[in-house]
Amino acid sequence: MYKKPVIVFEGIEGSGKSFHINNISKYLKKNKIDHIKIREPGGNRNSEKIRNLILNNKSNFNKNTDLLLYLSSRSENIYQLKKYYKKKIILIDRFIDSTVAYQHYGLGVDLSFIMKINKYLLGNFKVDFTFLNTVNSKNMLQRLKQRKNLNRYDQNFLKKINLKYIVLCEDLSISKINTAGIPDYIMKTLILDIKFNKNYFERVIHHEVFHIINDSYKDIFDVKIWSSFNNKEFEYAECSTCTDKLGLDTYSNTKGFFSEYSQSTASEDMAEVFSHLMIGIDLNNFDPILEKKINFIKTNLLKIDKNFIL
């Protein structure tokens, strides 16, 4: 009955959508089964152009324009996918459910309006299966009573770094591994675990906020320039999960890094420097390497917002 199905994977950033899609794609390829996989927003040349417009840190669209841009990207995808409908297995990373979740429940766009446009765009194109990848939490969207750290960022700055939503939850995990936070760049959302180790929680907030900043301004926070500050013999790992350097305790004698986790990747190092500055932890010793890193962060933050205060 479902020889060439359309399969959608939904869930927040970091919940495992890409992991599952890529594994399924590898299996299908290994068994020489025709298939196509796409992501939203994006997926083909025109859709990727729209994606870049949506995620541009200088963009500040009203909720209806925001919706129509996402749907324009979908329109381009559907036009292409209809050529393969029922001819190939189609794997999609995010689809209509994400639109309903973020544009209707998040931004308040009329649901019937969203569904009418989707119905028009899809025509006879129908989804056969939807898999929802969840992140463990007891009280997703629970209000956080203590907001002093989040209040460090005014609305103007949040717009500039492209952050629209902050979700606070308990018992956050990915693939059964506890995690402090997840930055969802595509949906402009930051998810934080309020039950994460209280010794690090304040730093974690700012650490994850920096990942949002870095994603919006990668051209400013250049990894090569940052890496040049370190001793020549030092090398970062390829990814933060490719290393055992996970310690979050602040070094009493820094030697170029605030913590062990700083040594995992360049982006994590930047985030650690930023988070330490935001909670007022200063250098306890003379450290020319960290001095360069601190000045780099401060200088570039002022390029984003001349009124930003560390």
C-alpha positions as CSV (number, residue, x, y, z in Angstrom):
1,M,0.0,0.0,0.0
2,Y,2.9,2.4,0.8
3,K,5.5,1.3,-1.7
4,K,6.7,4.9,-2.4
5,P,5.5,6.8,0.7
6,V,6.1,10.4,1.7
7,I,7.7,10.4,5.2
8,V,8.0,13.5,7.3
9,F,10.2,14.0,10.4
10,E,9.2,16.6,12.8
11,G,10.7,17.9,16.0
12,I,12.8,20.7,17.4
13,E,16.4,21.3,16.4
14,G,18.7,18.7,17.9
15,S,15.9,16.1,18.5
16,G,17.3,13.7,16.0
17,K,15.5,14.4,12.7
18,S,18.6,14.7,10.5
19,F,20.1,11.6,12.3
20,H,17.1,9.5,11.4
21,I,16.7,10.8,7.9
22,N,20.3,10.3,7.1
23,N,20.3,6.7,8.5
24,I,17.2,5.9,6.5
25,S,18.7,7.5,3.4
26,K,21.9,5.4,3.8
27,Y,19.8,2.2,4.2
28,L,17.8,3.0,1.0
29,K,20.9,3.9,-0.9
30,K,22.6,0.7,0.2
31,N,19.6,-1.3,-1.0
32,K,19.4,0.7,-4.2
33,I,15.9,2.0,-3.4
34,D,15.1,5.3,-5.2
35,H,14.4,8.1,-2.8
36,I,14.8,11.9,-2.3
37,K,15.3,13.9,0.9
38,I,14.8,17.6,1.5
39,R,14.7,20.0,4.4
40,E,12.4,23.0,5.2
41,P,12.9,25.8,4.8
42,G,15.3,25.0,1.9
43,G,15.6,21.9,-0.2
44,N,16.4,23.2,-3.7
45,R,18.2,26.2,-5.2
46,N,15.2,28.6,-5.0
47,S,14.1,27.4,-1.6
48,E,17.6,27.8,-0.2
49,K,17.6,31.5,-1.4
50,I,14.3,32.0,0.5
51,R,15.8,30.2,3.5
52,N,18.7,32.6,3.6
53,L,16.3,35.5,3.5
54,I,14.3,34.1,6.4
55,L,17.3,33.5,8.5
56,N,19.1,36.7,7.6
57,N,19.8,38.5,10.9
58,K,18.8,41.8,9.3
59,S,15.4,40.5,8.4
60,N,12.5,41.6,10.6
61,F,9.3,40.4,8.9
62,N,5.8,40.7,10.3
63,K,4.1,37.4,11.1
64,N,2.2,37.1,7.9
65,T,5.3,37.8,5.7
66,D,7.1,35.3,7.8
67,L,4.5,32.7,7.1
68,L,4.3,33.5,3.4
69,L,8.1,33.2,3.1
70,Y,8.1,29.7,4.6
71,L,5.2,28.7,2.4
72,S,7.0,30.2,-0.7
73,S,9.9,27.9,0.1
74,R,7.5,25.0,0.4
75,S,5.8,25.9,-2.9
76,E,9.2,25.6,-4.7
77,N,9.8,22.2,-3.0
78,I,6.3,20.8,-3.8
79,Y,6.7,21.9,-7.5
80,Q,9.9,19.7,-7.6
81,L,8.6,16.8,-5.4
82,K,5.4,16.3,-7.5
83,K,7.7,15.0,-10.2
84,Y,8.8,12.1,-7.9
85,Y,5.5,11.6,-6.0
86,K,4.7,7.9,-5.9
87,K,7.8,7.2,-8.0
88,K,10.3,7.6,-5.3
89,I,10.3,7.5,-1.5
90,I,10.3,11.1,-0.3
91,L,11.9,12.0,3.1
92,I,11.1,15.5,4.4
93,D,12.8,17.3,7.4
94,R,9.9,19.5,8.8
95,F,6.7,20.1,7.0
96,I,3.1,21.4,7.7
97,D,3.2,20.5,11.4
98,S,6.1,22.8,12.0
99,T,4.2,25.6,10.2
100,V,1.2,25.1,12.5
101,A,3.4,24.9,15.6
102,Y,5.5,28.0,15.0
103,Q,3.4,30.3,12.8
104,H,0.0,29.6,14.4
105,Y,0.7,28.6,18.0
106,G,3.9,30.7,18.1
107,L,3.1,33.8,16.1
108,G,-0.7,33.7,16.2
109,V,-1.4,33.5,12.5
110,D,-4.9,32.3,11.7
111,L,-4.9,28.5,11.5
112,S,-7.6,28.3,8.7
113,F,-5.5,30.7,6.6
114,I,-2.4,28.5,7.0
115,M,-4.3,25.3,6.1
116,K,-6.0,26.9,3.1
117,I,-2.7,27.9,1.5
118,N,-1.1,24.5,2.3
119,K,-4.1,22.7,0.8
120,Y,-3.7,24.8,-2.4
121,L,0.0,24.2,-2.6
122,L,-0.1,20.5,-2.0
123,G,-3.1,19.5,-4.2
124,N,-3.0,15.7,-4.4
125,F,0.4,15.5,-2.7
126,K,-0.2,13.8,0.6
127,V,2.0,12.7,3.5
128,D,1.8,9.0,4.4
129,F,3.8,9.0,7.7
130,T,4.9,11.6,10.2
131,F,7.5,10.8,12.9
132,L,7.7,13.2,15.8
133,N,11.1,13.3,17.4
134,T,10.7,14.4,21.0
135,V,13.0,15.9,23.6
136,N,12.3,14.6,27.1
137,S,10.9,17.2,29.4
138,K,8.2,17.2,32.1
139,N,7.0,20.7,31.7
140,M,7.8,22.0,28.3
141,L,7.0,25.8,28.0
142,Q,6.9,26.2,31.8
143,R,7.5,29.7,32.8
144,L,10.7,30.4,34.6
145,K,10.3,32.6,37.7
146,Q,13.9,33.8,37.7
147,R,14.6,35.7,34.5
148,K,17.5,38.0,35.6
149,N,20.0,36.4,33.1
150,L,17.6,36.5,30.1
151,N,16.8,40.1,30.9
152,R,20.3,41.0,30.1
153,Y,19.3,40.9,26.4
154,D,16.9,43.6,25.3
155,Q,14.4,43.1,22.5
156,N,16.5,45.1,20.0
157,F,19.5,42.8,20.5
158,L,17.3,39.7,20.3
159,K,16.0,40.8,16.9
160,K,19.5,41.4,15.7
161,I,20.6,37.9,16.6
162,N,17.5,36.4,15.2
163,L,16.1,34.9,18.4
164,K,12.3,34.9,18.7
165,Y,11.5,32.2,21.3
166,I,13.0,31.0,24.6
167,V,11.5,27.7,25.8
168,L,12.2,26.7,29.4
169,C,11.8,23.1,30.5
170,E,12.9,20.3,32.8
171,D,14.9,17.1,32.2
172,L,16.1,18.1,28.7
173,S,17.8,15.3,26.9
174,I,18.8,14.2,23.4
175,S,19.0,10.4,22.8
176,K,18.7,9.9,26.6
177,I,21.7,12.1,27.2
178,N,21.1,15.1,29.5
179,T,21.8,18.4,27.9
180,A,21.7,22.0,29.3
181,G,20.3,23.7,26.2
182,I,19.5,23.4,22.5
183,P,19.7,26.3,20.1
184,D,17.2,25.8,17.2
185,Y,18.6,28.2,14.6
186,I,16.0,27.5,12.0
187,M,13.0,28.2,14.2
188,K,14.8,31.0,16.1
189,T,14.3,29.2,19.4
190,L,16.5,28.6,22.4
191,I,15.5,25.7,24.7
192,L,17.0,25.6,28.2
193,D,16.8,23.1,31.0
194,I,16.0,24.9,34.3
195,K,17.0,21.8,36.3
196,F,20.5,21.7,34.9
197,N,23.3,21.8,37.5
198,K,22.7,25.0,39.4
199,N,26.5,25.6,39.6
200,Y,26.5,26.2,35.8
201,F,23.0,27.2,34.9
202,E,23.6,31.0,34.6
203,R,26.6,30.3,32.4
204,V,24.6,27.8,30.3
205,I,22.0,30.5,29.4
206,H,24.6,32.8,28.0
207,H,26.6,30.0,26.4
208,E,23.6,28.8,24.4
209,V,22.6,32.4,23.5
210,F,26.1,32.8,22.0
211,H,25.5,29.9,19.7
212,I,22.5,31.8,18.4
213,I,24.6,34.9,18.0
214,N,27.4,32.9,16.3
215,D,25.0,31.3,13.8
216,S,23.7,34.7,12.7
217,Y,27.1,36.3,12.5
218,K,29.5,33.6,11.4
219,D,31.3,36.1,9.1
220,I,32.2,38.2,12.2
221,F,33.2,35.4,14.6
222,D,35.7,33.8,12.2
223,V,37.0,30.5,13.4
224,K,40.4,30.8,11.7
225,I,41.1,34.1,13.4
226,W,39.9,32.7,16.8
227,S,42.1,29.6,16.4
228,S,45.2,31.7,15.6
229,F,45.0,33.0,19.2
230,N,45.9,29.6,20.6
231,N,49.4,28.1,20.8
232,K,50.4,26.6,17.5
233,E,50.5,23.0,18.7
234,F,46.9,23.2,20.0
235,E,44.1,21.8,17.8
236,Y,40.3,21.7,18.5
237,A,38.3,18.5,18.0
238,E,36.1,18.2,14.9
239,C,32.9,18.4,17.0
240,S,31.9,18.9,20.6
241,T,30.7,15.3,20.8
242,C,34.0,14.0,19.3
243,T,36.0,14.7,22.4
244,D,36.0,13.9,26.1
245,K,36.7,17.5,27.1
246,L,33.4,18.1,28.8
247,G,34.3,19.7,32.1
248,L,32.5,23.0,32.9
249,D,34.4,24.0,36.1
250,T,36.2,27.3,35.6
251,Y,40.0,26.9,35.8
252,S,41.8,28.8,38.6
253,N,44.8,29.1,36.2
254,T,43.3,29.6,32.8
255,K,46.2,29.2,30.3
256,G,44.2,30.3,27.2
257,F,40.9,28.6,28.2
258,F,38.3,29.2,30.8
259,S,37.3,25.5,31.2
260,E,38.0,22.1,29.8
261,Y,34.9,22.3,27.6
262,S,36.5,25.4,26.0
263,Q,39.0,23.1,24.4
264,S,36.4,21.0,22.5
265,T,35.7,23.2,19.5
266,A,36.3,26.9,18.5
267,S,32.6,27.7,18.7
268,E,32.3,26.1,22.2
269,D,35.4,28.1,23.2
270,M,33.8,31.3,22.1
271,A,30.6,30.5,23.9
272,E,32.5,29.8,27.1
273,V,34.4,33.1,26.9
274,F,31.2,34.9,26.3
275,S,29.3,33.2,29.1
276,H,32.1,33.9,31.6
277,L,32.1,37.6,30.6
278,M,28.3,37.8,30.9
279,I,28.3,36.5,34.5
280,G,31.2,38.7,35.5
281,I,34.0,36.1,35.9
282,D,37.3,37.8,35.1
283,L,40.8,36.5,34.7
284,N,42.6,35.5,37.9
285,N,46.0,35.5,36.3
286,F,47.9,37.1,33.4
287,D,46.8,35.2,30.3
288,P,47.6,36.9,27.0
289,I,45.8,34.3,24.9
290,L,42.5,34.8,26.8
291,E,43.0,38.6,26.7
292,K,43.0,38.4,22.9
293,K,39.9,36.2,22.9
294,I,38.0,38.5,25.3
295,N,38.9,41.5,23.2
296,F,37.8,39.7,20.1
297,I,34.4,38.9,21.6
298,K,33.9,42.4,23.0
299,T,34.9,44.1,19.7
300,N,32.6,42.0,17.6
301,L,29.6,42.2,19.9
302,L,29.8,46.0,19.5
303,K,29.7,45.5,15.7
304,I,26.3,43.8,16.1
305,D,25.0,46.3,18.7
306,K,27.0,49.4,19.7
307,N,24.9,49.6,22.9
308,F,25.5,46.0,24.0
309,I,26.9,45.9,27.6
310,L,28.9,42.9,29.0
